[in-house]
Amino acid sequence: MKKIIIGIIGCTTLVFGAWQKNDRDDFINGCISSASKSICECSQQKLEEKYPTNEKFNLIITKKPAEFSKQINIIVNQCVKRISN
């Protein structure tokens, strides 16, 4: 689980504003080194729903990393359950 979190945190170079295709692709490509593509895609979708602008996404990572870590654990677990069903 920690590898997934590190992979996801490691791909946070987003430009402020709405998520763009290249932001999504960068996130997923950075995540794939730690998790399956399906888990990465699911996690990205859930993060985008929770943080509709990448500005909010970057803010939670930089200002509240412990909260983000907790949230990403929840999201990844949801995605693992969804994909395994």
N, C-alpha and C positions, 0 to 999 in steps of 0.2 A: 504494500500500500504506500509506503514512504517513497518508493521509486516513482510512482505515478504522480504524487504531489510535487516532487522535485522537478519532474519533467514538465508539469503544467506551469509551475512557477517560473521555470526557466524560459518560457516563451511569452514574455509580457511586453514586447516592444510594439505597442499599438499606438496609432495616431488618434488623437481625441476626436470623438464624434461617433456616429452609428458604426456598428461593426460592418466592415466591407468584406468582400470575398477573400481578398488577400490576407486580411486579419484572421479570418476563420481558417484559411489554409495554413498560415504561419502557426497558429495555435495547434492545429491538428498535427502538422508535421513535427513540431517540437515535442508534442506529447507522445507520438508514436514510438519514440525511442524507449519509453517506459511502459507503455500499455498497448493493447490492441487498437487498431483503427476504429473499430466499432465503439469501444469504450471512450476513445478520444472524441469521436464525433458526437456521441451522446453527451459527454461532459461539456463540450463546447456549446451545444444547443441549450443545455440547462443553465450554463453560465450566462449566455446571452439573454435568456429569459429573465434571469435574476438581475443582471446588470446590463440593461438595454443599450447603454453607451459604453464604449471602451474607456472613457474617462472615469466612470464609476468603477469599472473593473480595476483599472490601474490604481485608483484611490484606495480601494479596499486592500489591495496587495501591499501598497507602500505604507499606508497609515495604520492598518489593522491586520498585520500578517497572521496573528493568532486566530482572529475571527475568520479570515480567509481559509486558513488551514482546516479549521473546523467545518466550514461550509463545503470545501472541496472534498473532504472525507465523506460527508453526507451525499454529495452529488455522485461521486465515484461509486459508492455502495449502491445507490439507486440504479445507476447505469449497469453495474455488474448483475444485479438482480433482474433488471429488465432484459438484458441480453441473454442471460442463462435460462430464461423462461421460454 
